[in-house]
Structure formats: C-alpha cells, structure tokens
Amino acid sequence: MLQLQSIDLSAVAINSGFTGPVHVSLSLIGDSMYCTETTLNTFGILAVERLSLMLQDIASQLTKFPAGTQTARLTHFRIPPSGSSEEALGLDIKAIVTSGEEGKYLLLAKADELELSELIAA
C-alpha cells in the first residue's frame, strides 16, 4: 500500500469529469496551483482554476485508456507558474487505482513521487 499524503478531491473531480473517488497528492496540488501575481495578471486564471483545469485535462486523457486500466502515465501542460516561457510546462502525472481506508480510489500524483514512494515501501 502506498504511503503518500493526498487529499480526497472527489467532490471537485466530479465537476471535472471523474465518476468515482479521486485523491490528489499534496505535491501535485501545490505544483498545479502555484502561480505568481504576474501570471495571474497576464492570464487571469486563479490558482483554484488551475487545479480545475488540470483535473479536466487528466479526466479527458484518461478516457483514451481502455476500461479497466489500473495505472496510467500522462502529462498535463500548464500555464507557466512564473509566466516565463522558458519554465517547464509539463507535469508528469501517474494515475493509479489503489485501496485505502476509504476503499478503492484513483490516486493522482507526480510520477516521480509515486516511484519514490514505491521504492521506500519495498
């Protein structure tokens, strides 16, 4: 079982196209929502909207995988957090069906943090 800190965002995820329980790692939430005031002024997208856009994009990408897929790796391209065109735009994300105290749910996390968590658990 993975020991990764995450938050149940099922209520928010339903509005983005998900149909079941969804947990998102704290690190992915932080990376998806962070933006400078310059970025806010330039693009007019609030931090919460950035999270919503990421969830919508992930839901859309996951529909392209066959039904029953247990693990998927995908990339979400975000608006640059600091507004710099040279900043890394892609978030490498892993979606994995896992079980916890609340039962089965979809865990969304940065791919590298899931891989590290799996190594530590081994």
N, CA, C and O atoms as CSV, one atom per row, in Angstrom:
chain,resi,resn,atom,element,x,y,z
A,1,MET,N,N,0.843,-1.177,0.000
A,1,MET,CA,C,0.000,0.000,0.000
A,1,MET,C,C,0.892,1.245,0.000
A,1,MET,O,O,1.906,1.279,0.697
A,2,LEU,N,N,0.528,2.246,-0.762
A,2,LEU,CA,C,1.302,3.462,-0.883
A,2,LEU,C,C,1.052,4.383,0.305
A,2,LEU,O,O,-0.090,4.580,0.720
A,3,GLN,N,N,2.134,4.947,0.852
A,3,GLN,CA,C,2.038,5.869,1.973
A,3,GLN,C,C,2.354,7.278,1.474
A,3,GLN,O,O,3.396,7.841,1.811
A,4,LEU,N,N,1.482,7.824,0.699
A,4,LEU,CA,C,1.683,9.129,0.093
A,4,LEU,C,C,0.601,10.065,0.609
A,4,LEU,O,O,-0.576,9.704,0.622
A,5,GLN,N,N,0.988,11.262,1.035
A,5,GLN,CA,C,-0.015,12.195,1.549
A,5,GLN,C,C,-0.851,12.727,0.391
A,5,GLN,O,O,-0.330,13.260,-0.589
A,6,SER,N,N,-2.149,12.568,0.533
A,6,SER,CA,C,-3.067,13.028,-0.510
A,6,SER,C,C,-4.344,13.561,0.129
A,6,SER,O,O,-4.621,13.335,1.307
A,7,ILE,N,N,-5.104,14.272,-0.685
A,7,ILE,CA,C,-6.377,14.830,-0.228
A,7,ILE,C,C,-7.486,14.289,-1.123
A,7,ILE,O,O,-7.329,14.205,-2.341
A,8,ASP,N,N,-8.601,13.927,-0.512
A,8,ASP,CA,C,-9.759,13.456,-1.265
A,8,ASP,C,C,-10.408,14.662,-1.949
A,8,ASP,O,O,-10.990,15.523,-1.290
A,9,LEU,N,N,-10.300,14.709,-3.269
A,9,LEU,CA,C,-10.896,15.797,-4.050
A,9,LEU,C,C,-12.039,15.287,-4.926
A,9,LEU,O,O,-12.312,15.845,-5.989
A,10,SER,N,N,-12.698,14.234,-4.476
A,10,SER,CA,C,-13.773,13.630,-5.267
A,10,SER,C,C,-14.859,14.627,-5.640
A,10,SER,O,O,-15.333,14.625,-6.776
A,11,ALA,N,N,-15.259,15.480,-4.701
A,11,ALA,CA,C,-16.333,16.449,-4.983
A,11,ALA,C,C,-15.923,17.420,-6.077
A,11,ALA,O,O,-16.741,17.771,-6.928
A,12,VAL,N,N,-14.677,17.858,-6.071
A,12,VAL,CA,C,-14.173,18.766,-7.108
A,12,VAL,C,C,-13.991,18.003,-8.418
A,12,VAL,O,O,-14.306,18.515,-9.492
A,13,ALA,N,N,-13.482,16.784,-8.320
A,13,ALA,CA,C,-13.184,15.986,-9.511
A,13,ALA,C,C,-14.447,15.625,-10.298
A,13,ALA,O,O,-14.397,15.510,-11.523
A,14,ILE,N,N,-15.564,15.448,-9.615
A,14,ILE,CA,C,-16.822,15.129,-10.309
A,14,ILE,C,C,-17.166,16.236,-11.300
A,14,ILE,O,O,-17.633,15.964,-12.407
A,15,ASN,N,N,-16.932,17.487,-10.896
A,15,ASN,CA,C,-17.196,18.618,-11.795
A,15,ASN,C,C,-16.232,18.659,-12.975
A,15,ASN,O,O,-16.470,19.373,-13.949
A,16,SER,N,N,-15.146,17.897,-12.889
A,16,SER,CA,C,-14.149,17.874,-13.953
A,16,SER,C,C,-14.287,16.657,-14.860
A,16,SER,O,O,-13.521,16.509,-15.812
A,17,GLY,N,N,-15.254,15.780,-14.578
A,17,GLY,CA,C,-15.493,14.643,-15.452
A,17,GLY,C,C,-15.195,13.284,-14.852
A,17,GLY,O,O,-15.385,12.270,-15.525
A,18,PHE,N,N,-14.738,13.224,-13.619
A,18,PHE,CA,C,-14.471,11.935,-12.975
A,18,PHE,C,C,-15.776,11.365,-12.435
A,18,PHE,O,O,-16.703,12.110,-12.116
A,19,THR,N,N,-15.844,10.034,-12.333
A,19,THR,CA,C,-17.083,9.402,-11.873
A,19,THR,C,C,-16.932,8.676,-10.541
A,19,THR,O,O,-17.926,8.209,-9.985
A,20,GLY,N,N,-15.725,8.570,-10.023
A,20,GLY,CA,C,-15.507,7.870,-8.764
A,20,GLY,C,C,-14.612,8.669,-7.844
A,20,GLY,O,O,-14.253,9.808,-8.144
A,21,PRO,N,N,-14.249,8.066,-6.713
A,21,PRO,CA,C,-13.405,8.752,-5.745
A,21,PRO,C,C,-12.017,9.069,-6.321
A,21,PRO,O,O,-11.403,8.230,-6.978
A,22,VAL,N,N,-11.539,10.281,-6.066
A,22,VAL,CA,C,-10.241,10.728,-6.561
A,22,VAL,C,C,-9.482,11.400,-5.428
A,22,VAL,O,O,-9.998,12.295,-4.758
A,23,HIS,N,N,-8.249,10.954,-5.225
A,23,HIS,CA,C,-7.342,11.582,-4.271
A,23,HIS,C,C,-6.191,12.174,-5.067
A,23,HIS,O,O,-5.742,11.581,-6.048
A,24,VAL,N,N,-5.712,13.342,-4.651
A,24,VAL,CA,C,-4.617,14.009,-5.338
A,24,VAL,C,C,-3.513,14.274,-4.318
A,24,VAL,O,O,-3.780,14.757,-3.218
A,25,SER,N,N,-2.273,13.956,-4.688
A,25,SER,CA,C,-1.159,14.154,-3.765
A,25,SER,C,C,-0.979,15.637,-3.462
A,25,SER,O,O,-1.259,16.498,-4.296
A,26,LEU,N,N,-0.508,15.912,-2.254
A,26,LEU,CA,C,-0.285,17.299,-1.845
A,26,LEU,C,C,0.719,17.987,-2.759
A,26,LEU,O,O,0.570,19.170,-3.068
A,27,SER,N,N,1.725,17.266,-3.187
A,27,SER,CA,C,2.749,17.839,-4.060
A,27,SER,C,C,2.167,18.230,-5.418
A,27,SER,O,O,2.489,19.293,-5.948
A,28,LEU,N,N,1.322,17.384,-5.975
A,28,LEU,CA,C,0.703,17.691,-7.266
A,28,LEU,C,C,-0.252,18.876,-7.139
A,28,LEU,O,O,-0.314,19.722,-8.031
A,29,ILE,N,N,-0.988,18.940,-6.048
A,29,ILE,CA,C,-1.877,20.085,-5.818
A,29,ILE,C,C,-1.048,21.369,-5.791
A,29,ILE,O,O,-1.391,22.356,-6.442
A,30,GLY,N,N,0.039,21.342,-5.035
A,30,GLY,CA,C,0.894,22.516,-4.933
A,30,GLY,C,C,1.462,22.933,-6.278
A,30,GLY,O,O,1.423,24.112,-6.632
A,31,ASP,N,N,1.991,21.970,-7.036
A,31,ASP,CA,C,2.571,22.291,-8.340
A,31,ASP,C,C,1.527,22.775,-9.338
A,31,ASP,O,O,1.820,23.628,-10.176
A,32,SER,N,N,0.332,22.247,-9.256
A,32,SER,CA,C,-0.689,22.648,-10.226
A,32,SER,C,C,-1.280,24.011,-9.897
A,32,SER,O,O,-1.715,24.726,-10.800
A,33,MET,N,N,-1.304,24.385,-8.612
A,33,MET,CA,C,-1.951,25.632,-8.211
A,33,MET,C,C,-1.002,26.820,-8.112
A,33,MET,O,O,-1.442,27.965,-8.211
A,34,TYR,N,N,0.285,26.571,-7.919
A,34,TYR,CA,C,1.223,27.670,-7.709
A,34,TYR,C,C,1.301,28.583,-8.928
A,34,TYR,O,O,1.414,28.109,-10.059
A,35,CYS,N,N,1.241,29.875,-8.698
A,35,CYS,CA,C,1.469,30.854,-9.756
A,35,CYS,C,C,1.776,32.209,-9.131
A,35,CYS,O,O,1.315,32.524,-8.034
A,36,THR,N,N,2.551,32.990,-9.840
A,36,THR,CA,C,2.926,34.314,-9.354
A,36,THR,C,C,1.838,35.323,-9.695
A,36,THR,O,O,0.938,35.043,-10.488
A,37,GLU,N,N,1.933,36.489,-9.090
A,37,GLU,CA,C,0.971,37.556,-9.380
A,37,GLU,C,C,1.054,37.972,-10.851
A,37,GLU,O,O,0.044,38.325,-11.460
A,38,THR,N,N,2.254,37.929,-11.412
A,38,THR,CA,C,2.441,38.266,-12.832
A,38,THR,C,C,1.613,37.329,-13.711
A,38,THR,O,O,0.962,37.760,-14.663
A,39,THR,N,N,1.652,36.043,-13.372
A,39,THR,CA,C,0.885,35.059,-14.138
A,39,THR,C,C,-0.608,35.312,-13.994
A,39,THR,O,O,-1.354,35.243,-14.971
A,40,LEU,N,N,-1.042,35.607,-12.764
A,40,LEU,CA,C,-2.458,35.914,-12.545
A,40,LEU,C,C,-2.896,37.103,-13.395
A,40,LEU,O,O,-3.952,37.068,-14.026
A,41,ASN,N,N,-2.084,38.149,-13.408
A,41,ASN,CA,C,-2.427,39.346,-14.171
A,41,ASN,C,C,-2.404,39.097,-15.678
A,41,ASN,O,O,-3.242,39.624,-16.409
A,42,THR,N,N,-1.449,38.299,-16.139
A,42,THR,CA,C,-1.301,38.033,-17.574
A,42,THR,C,C,-2.405,37.131,-18.105
A,42,THR,O,O,-3.009,37.419,-19.138
A,43,PHE,N,N,-2.668,36.027,-17.387
A,43,PHE,CA,C,-3.606,35.022,-17.883
A,43,PHE,C,C,-4.983,35.103,-17.239
A,43,PHE,O,O,-5.946,34.562,-17.784
A,44,GLY,N,N,-5.098,35.765,-16.094
A,44,GLY,CA,C,-6.383,35.908,-15.431
A,44,GLY,C,C,-6.962,34.605,-14.905
A,44,GLY,O,O,-8.179,34.473,-14.778
A,45,ILE,N,N,-6.095,33.639,-14.595
A,45,ILE,CA,C,-6.570,32.346,-14.092
A,45,ILE,C,C,-6.101,32.187,-12.652
A,45,ILE,O,O,-4.901,32.191,-12.377
A,46,LEU,N,N,-7.055,32.049,-11.736
A,46,LEU,CA,C,-6.748,31.891,-10.320
A,46,LEU,C,C,-6.178,30.500,-10.040
A,46,LEU,O,O,-6.324,29.582,-10.847
A,47,ALA,N,N,-5.528,30.361,-8.884
A,47,ALA,CA,C,-4.917,29.089,-8.507
A,47,ALA,C,C,-5.929,27.947,-8.500
A,47,ALA,O,O,-5.631,26.855,-8.985
A,48,VAL,N,N,-7.108,28.184,-7.964
A,48,VAL,CA,C,-8.137,27.134,-7.913
A,48,VAL,C,C,-8.562,26.731,-9.330
A,48,VAL,O,O,-8.827,25.557,-9.591
A,49,GLU,N,N,-8.625,27.688,-10.223
A,49,GLU,CA,C,-8.968,27.383,-11.611
A,49,GLU,C,C,-7.878,26.551,-12.272
A,49,GLU,O,O,-8.168,25.714,-13.128
A,50,ARG,N,N,-6.624,26.776,-11.880
A,50,ARG,CA,C,-5.515,25.980,-12.415
A,50,ARG,C,C,-5.679,24.518,-12.020
A,50,ARG,O,O,-5.440,23.620,-12.827
A,51,LEU,N,N,-6.089,24.282,-10.769
A,51,LEU,CA,C,-6.332,22.919,-10.300
A,51,LEU,C,C,-7.479,22.293,-11.086
A,51,LEU,O,O,-7.387,21.142,-11.514
A,52,SER,N,N,-8.539,23.037,-11.273
A,52,SER,CA,C,-9.689,22.545,-12.025
A,52,SER,C,C,-9.313,22.217,-13.474
A,52,SER,O,O,-9.733,21.190,-14.008
A,53,LEU,N,N,-8.534,23.078,-14.099
A,53,LEU,CA,C,-8.088,22.818,-15.475
A,53,LEU,C,C,-7.250,21.548,-15.552
A,53,LEU,O,O,-7.373,20.776,-16.503
A,54,MET,N,N,-6.393,21.329,-14.548
A,54,MET,CA,C,-5.579,20.117,-14.535
A,54,MET,C,C,-6.467,18.881,-14.407
A,54,MET,O,O,-6.273,17.900,-15.126
A,55,LEU,N,N,-7.438,18.922,-13.495
A,55,LEU,CA,C,-8.330,17.770,-13.322
A,55,LEU,C,C,-9.133,17.487,-14.593
A,55,LEU,O,O,-9.314,16.327,-14.963
A,56,GLN,N,N,-9.613,18.529,-15.258
A,56,GLN,CA,C,-10.350,18.351,-16.513
A,56,GLN,C,C,-9.464,17.713,-17.572
A,56,GLN,O,O,-9.902,16.821,-18.298
A,57,ASP,N,N,-8.220,18.168,-17.660
A,57,ASP,CA,C,-7.277,17.624,-18.641
A,57,ASP,C,C,-6.970,16.158,-18.351
A,57,ASP,O,O,-6.950,15.337,-19.268
A,58,ILE,N,N,-6.733,15.825,-17.091
A,58,ILE,CA,C,-6.447,14.431,-16.725
A,58,ILE,C,C,-7.649,13.546,-17.028
A,58,ILE,O,O,-7.492,12.460,-17.586
A,59,ALA,N,N,-8.847,13.997,-16.666
A,59,ALA,CA,C,-10.056,13.211,-16.944
A,59,ALA,C,C,-10.190,12.957,-18.441
A,59,ALA,O,O,-10.514,11.846,-18.859
A,60,SER,N,N,-9.944,13.972,-19.234
A,60,SER,CA,C,-10.028,13.833,-20.691
A,60,SER,C,C,-8.997,12.835,-21.207
A,60,SER,O,O,-9.313,11.996,-22.050
A,61,GLN,N,N,-7.768,12.922,-20.705
A,61,GLN,CA,C,-6.720,11.997,-21.146
A,61,GLN,C,C,-7.008,10.561,-20.726
A,61,GLN,O,O,-6.735,9.625,-21.478
A,62,LEU,N,N,-7.558,10.384,-19.525
A,62,LEU,CA,C,-7.837,9.030,-19.034
A,62,LEU,C,C,-8.940,8.335,-19.829
A,62,LEU,O,O,-8.978,7.106,-19.875
A,63,THR,N,N,-9.829,9.092,-20.451
A,63,THR,CA,C,-10.890,8.462,-21.252
A,63,THR,C,C,-10.319,7.743,-22.471
A,63,THR,O,O,-11.002,6.913,-23.072
A,64,LYS,N,N,-9.092,8.047,-22.838
A,64,LYS,CA,C,-8.465,7.425,-24.009
A,64,LYS,C,C,-7.841,6.067,-23.675
A,64,LYS,O,O,-7.436,5.335,-24.578
A,65,PHE,N,N,-7.760,5.728,-22.383
A,65,PHE,CA,C,-7.218,4.433,-21.973
A,65,PHE,C,C,-8.350,3.406,-21.954
A,65,PHE,O,O,-9.505,3.768,-21.734
A,66,PRO,N,N,-8.031,2.124,-22.184
A,66,PRO,CA,C,-9.073,1.090,-22.153
A,66,PRO,C,C,-9.723,0.979,-20.773
A,66,PRO,O,O,-9.076,1.213,-19.752
A,67,ALA,N,N,-10.994,0.623,-20.754
A,67,ALA,CA,C,-11.701,0.413,-19.486
A,67,ALA,C,C,-10.962,-0.639,-18.669
A,67,ALA,O,O,-10.481,-1.631,-19.218
A,68,GLY,N,N,-10.872,-0.428,-17.379
A,68,GLY,CA,C,-10.199,-1.381,-16.502
A,68,GLY,C,C,-8.712,-1.107,-16.308
A,68,GLY,O,O,-8.055,-1.816,-15.546
A,69,THR,N,N,-8.174,-0.106,-16.970
A,69,THR,CA,C,-6.762,0.240,-16.793
A,69,THR,C,C,-6.527,0.612,-15.330
A,69,THR,O,O,-7.272,1.411,-14.762
A,70,GLN,N,N,-5.497,0.036,-14.725
A,70,GLN,CA,C,-5.220,0.265,-13.307
A,70,GLN,C,C,-4.166,1.340,-13.059
A,70,GLN,O,O,-4.141,1.959,-11.995
A,71,THR,N,N,-3.294,1.561,-14.047
A,71,THR,CA,C,-2.237,2.558,-13.924
A,71,THR,C,C,-2.043,3.246,-15.263
A,71,THR,O,O,-2.034,2.595,-16.308
A,72,ALA,N,N,-1.888,4.550,-15.230
A,72,ALA,CA,C,-1.651,5.304,-16.464
A,72,ALA,C,C,-0.668,6.434,-16.158
A,72,ALA,O,O,-0.660,7.002,-15.066
A,73,ARG,N,N,0.144,6.734,-17.142
A,73,ARG,CA,C,1.094,7.842,-17.018
A,73,ARG,C,C,0.749,8.852,-18.092
A,73,ARG,O,O,0.552,8.488,-19.252
A,74,LEU,N,N,0.673,10.125,-17.713
A,74,LEU,CA,C,0.282,11.153,-18.670
A,74,LEU,C,C,0.961,12.474,-18.319
A,74,LEU,O,O,1.580,12.607,-17.263
A,75,THR,N,N,0.837,13.434,-19.209
A,75,THR,CA,C,1.444,14.746,-18.994
A,75,THR,C,C,0.380,15.822,-19.082
A,75,THR,O,O,-0.412,15.859,-20.024
A,76,HIS,N,N,0.372,16.694,-18.089
A,76,HIS,CA,C,-0.505,17.867,-18.108
A,76,HIS,C,C,0.362,19.078,-18.408
A,76,HIS,O,O,1.337,19.340,-17.703
A,77,PHE,N,N,0.008,19.812,-19.449
A,77,PHE,CA,C,0.742,21.025,-19.794
A,77,PHE,C,C,0.002,22.215,-19.199
A,77,PHE,O,O,-1.157,22.470,-19.527
A,78,ARG,N,N,0.681,22.929,-18.331
A,78,ARG,CA,C,0.076,24.018,-17.574
A,78,ARG,C,C,0.568,25.373,-18.079
A,78,ARG,O,O,1.560,25.457,-18.803
A,79,ILE,N,N,-0.128,26.411,-17.692
A,79,ILE,CA,C,0.336,27.774,-17.913
A,79,ILE,C,C,1.556,27.951,-17.015
A,79,ILE,O,O,1.515,27.543,-15.854
A,80,PRO,N,N,2.636,28.544,-17.513
A,80,PRO,CA,C,3.842,28.658,-16.683
A,80,PRO,C,C,3.563,29.406,-15.372
A,80,PRO,O,O,3.033,30.517,-15.393
A,81,PRO,N,N,3.921,28.794,-14.223
A,81,PRO,CA,C,3.640,29.397,-12.926
A,81,PRO,C,C,4.223,30.795,-12.741
A,81,PRO,O,O,3.604,31.642,-12.097
A,82,SER,N,N,5.403,31.043,-13.299
A,82,SER,CA,C,6.010,32.369,-13.112
A,82,SER,C,C,5.840,33.248,-14.340
A,82,SER,O,O,6.289,34.394,-14.361
A,83,GLY,N,N,5.193,32.711,-15.357
A,83,GLY,CA,C,4.980,33.483,-16.578
A,83,GLY,C,C,6.124,33.414,-17.560
A,83,GLY,O,O,6.035,33.985,-18.647
A,84,SER,N,N,7.201,32.726,-17.206
A,84,SER,CA,C,8.364,32.612,-18.079
A,84,SER,C,C,8.136,31.529,-19.130
A,84,SER,O,O,7.738,30.410,-18.805
A,85,SER,N,N,8.392,31.871,-20.387
A,85,SER,CA,C,8.218,30.896,-21.458
A,85,SER,C,C,9.284,29.804,-21.416
A,85,SER,O,O,9.159,28.790,-22.103
A,86,GLU,N,N,10.335,30.005,-20.612
A,86,GLU,CA,C,11.403,29.012,-20.504
A,86,GLU,C,C,11.168,28.033,-19.350
A,86,GLU,O,O,11.954,27.107,-19.154
A,87,GLU,N,N,10.111,28.233,-18.603
A,87,GLU,CA,C,9.793,27.368,-17.471
A,87,GLU,C,C,9.188,26.058,-17.954
A,87,GLU,O,O,8.461,26.026,-18.947
A,88,ALA,N,N,9.498,24.973,-17.237
A,88,ALA,CA,C,8.929,23.665,-17.594
A,88,ALA,C,C,7.405,23.717,-17.472
A,88,ALA,O,O,6.870,24.107,-16.434
A,89,LEU,N,N,6.723,23.325,-18.529
A,89,LEU,CA,C,5.262,23.395,-18.541
A,89,LEU,C,C,4.609,22.056,-18.217
A,89,LEU,O,O,3.493,22.025,-17.700
A,90,GLY,N,N,5.278,20.970,-18.509
A,90,GLY,CA,C,4.684,19.653,-18.341
A,90,GLY,C,C,4.811,19.115,-16.929
A,90,GLY,O,O,5.883,19.158,-16.326
A,91,LEU,N,N,3.712,18.613,-16.416
A,91,LEU,CA,C,3.715,17.877,-15.156
A,91,LEU,C,C,3.534,16.407,-15.521
A,91,LEU,O,O,2.504,16.028,-16.079
A,92,ASP,N,N,4.524,15.584,-15.209
A,92,ASP,CA,C,4.465,14.152,-15.477
A,92,ASP,C,C,3.642,13.516,-14.359
A,92,ASP,O,O,4.070,13.497,-13.205
A,93,ILE,N,N,2.469,12.998,-14.697
A,93,ILE,CA,C,1.499,12.526,-13.704
A,93,ILE,C,C,1.231,11.039,-13.879
A,93,ILE,O,O,1.180,10.519,-14.994
A,94,LYS,N,N,1.064,10.376,-12.749
A,94,LYS,CA,C,0.697,8.963,-12.757
A,94,LYS,C,C,-0.658,8.832,-12.074
A,94,LYS,O,O,-0.876,9.383,-10.995
A,95,ALA,N,N,-1.546,8.112,-12.700
A,95,ALA,CA,C,-2.864,7.822,-12.135
A,95,ALA,C,C,-2.884,6.325,-11.832
A,95,ALA,O,O,-2.618,5.499,-12.705
A,96,ILE,N,N,-3.202,5.992,-10.586
A,96,ILE,CA,C,-3.181,4.591,-10.179
A,96,ILE,C,C,-4.390,4.277,-9.303
A,96,ILE,O,O,-4.719,5.032,-8.388
A,97,VAL,N,N,-5.036,3.170,-9.588
A,97,VAL,CA,C,-6.146,2.722,-8.745
A,97,VAL,C,C,-5.526,2.032,-7.539
A,97,VAL,O,O,-4.732,1.103,-7.691
A,98,THR,N,N,-5.882,2.480,-6.354
A,98,THR,CA,C,-5.312,1.931,-5.132
A,98,THR,C,C,-6.400,1.779,-4.074
A,98,THR,O,O,-7.527,2.238,-4.261
A,99,SER,N,N,-6.062,1.144,-2.984
A,99,SER,CA,C,-7.019,0.952,-1.889
A,99,SER,C,C,-6.490,1.618,-0.630
A,99,SER,O,O,-5.290,1.615,-0.358
A,100,GLY,N,N,-7.402,2.181,0.120
A,100,GLY,CA,C,-7.054,2.820,1.385
A,100,GLY,C,C,-8.148,2.571,2.396
A,100,GLY,O,O,-8.987,1.689,2.216
A,101,GLU,N,N,-8.136,3.346,3.454
A,101,GLU,CA,C,-9.148,3.198,4.500
A,101,GLU,C,C,-10.552,3.467,3.968
A,101,GLU,O,O,-11.527,2.904,4.465
A,102,GLU,N,N,-10.653,4.330,2.957
A,102,GLU,CA,C,-11.957,4.682,2.381
A,102,GLU,C,C,-12.380,3.729,1.268
A,102,GLU,O,O,-13.432,3.927,0.661
A,103,GLY,N,N,-11.586,2.706,0.989
A,103,GLY,CA,C,-11.879,1.781,-0.101
A,103,GLY,C,C,-11.031,2.112,-1.322
A,103,GLY,O,O,-9.988,2.755,-1.211
A,104,LYS,N,N,-11.491,1.665,-2.488
A,104,LYS,CA,C,-10.746,1.909,-3.724
A,104,LYS,C,C,-10.944,3.339,-4.201
A,104,LYS,O,O,-12.036,3.899,-4.106
A,105,TYR,N,N,-9.861,3.919,-4.717
A,105,TYR,CA,C,-9.933,5.264,-5.277
A,105,TYR,C,C,-8.827,5.445,-6.303
A,105,TYR,O,O,-7.877,4.664,-6.353
A,106,LEU,N,N,-8.957,6.468,-7.109
A,106,LEU,CA,C,-7.936,6.826,-8.081
A,106,LEU,C,C,-6.996,7.828,-7.424
A,106,LEU,O,O,-7.432,8.872,-6.940
A,107,LEU,N,N,-5.712,7.508,-7.407
A,107,LEU,CA,C,-4.710,8.403,-6.845
A,107,LEU,C,C,-3.977,9.090,-7.990
A,107,LEU,O,O,-3.447,8.432,-8.884
A,108,LEU,N,N,-3.953,10.410,-7.954
A,108,LEU,CA,C,-3.211,11.199,-8.930
A,108,LEU,C,C,-2.013,11.809,-8.210
A,108,LEU,O,O,-2.162,12.439,-7.163
A,109,ALA,N,N,-0.832,11.616,-8.777
A,109,ALA,CA,C,0.384,12.149,-8.162
A,109,ALA,C,C,1.424,12.381,-9.244
A,109,ALA,O,O,1.315,11.864,-10.356
A,110,LYS,N,N,2.437,13.169,-8.898
A,110,LYS,CA,C,3.550,13.335,-9.821
A,110,LYS,C,C,4.225,11.975,-9.945
A,110,LYS,O,O,4.402,11.277,-8.947
A,111,ALA,N,N,4.598,11.600,-11.150
A,111,ALA,CA,C,5.152,10.272,-11.397
A,111,ALA,C,C,6.386,10.002,-10.535
A,111,ALA,O,O,6.542,8.899,-10.011
A,112,ASP,N,N,7.256,10.987,-10.383
A,112,ASP,CA,C,8.475,10.750,-9.615
A,112,ASP,C,C,8.199,10.554,-8.125
A,112,ASP,O,O,8.922,9.799,-7.473
A,113,GLU,N,N,7.189,11.199,-7.569
A,113,GLU,CA,C,6.903,10.992,-6.150
A,113,GLU,C,C,6.266,9.626,-5.903
A,113,GLU,O,O,6.481,9.031,-4.847
A,114,LEU,N,N,5.485,9.118,-6.863
A,114,LEU,CA,C,4.926,7.771,-6.721
A,114,LEU,C,C,6.025,6.726,-6.823
A,114,LEU,O,O,6.030,5.754,-6.068
A,115,GLU,N,N,6.952,6.918,-7.747
A,115,GLU,CA,C,8.042,5.958,-7.893
A,115,GLU,C,C,8.900,5.928,-6.634
A,115,GLU,O,O,9.309,4.853,-6.198
A,116,LEU,N,N,9.181,7.091,-6.039
A,116,LEU,CA,C,9.951,7.148,-4.804
A,116,LEU,C,C,9.181,6.472,-3.667
A,116,LEU,O,O,9.770,5.741,-2.871
A,117,SER,N,N,7.885,6.710,-3.589
A,117,SER,CA,C,7.054,6.101,-2.553
A,117,SER,C,C,7.059,4.580,-2.673
A,117,SER,O,O,7.096,3.872,-1.666
A,118,GLU,N,N,7.021,4.079,-3.915
A,118,GLU,CA,C,7.045,2.633,-4.145
A,118,GLU,C,C,8.398,2.040,-3.729
A,118,GLU,O,O,8.448,0.948,-3.162
A,119,LEU,N,N,9.488,2.755,-4.008
A,119,LEU,CA,C,10.813,2.277,-3.613
A,119,LEU,C,C,10.941,2.223,-2.094
A,119,LEU,O,O,11.491,1.264,-1.553
A,120,ILE,N,N,10.441,3.238,-1.409
A,120,ILE,CA,C,10.527,3.274,0.051
A,120,ILE,C,C,9.707,2.145,0.662
A,120,ILE,O,O,10.119,1.544,1.654
A,121,ALA,N,N,8.539,1.852,0.068
A,121,ALA,CA,C,7.654,0.805,0.593
A,121,ALA,C,C,8.232,-0.597,0.367
A,121,ALA,O,O,7.884,-1.529,1.091
A,122,ALA,N,N,9.106,-0.754,-0.624
A,122,ALA,CA,C,9.640,-2.077,-0.963
A,122,ALA,C,C,10.644,-2.584,0.055
A,122,ALA,O,O,11.177,-3.683,-0.098
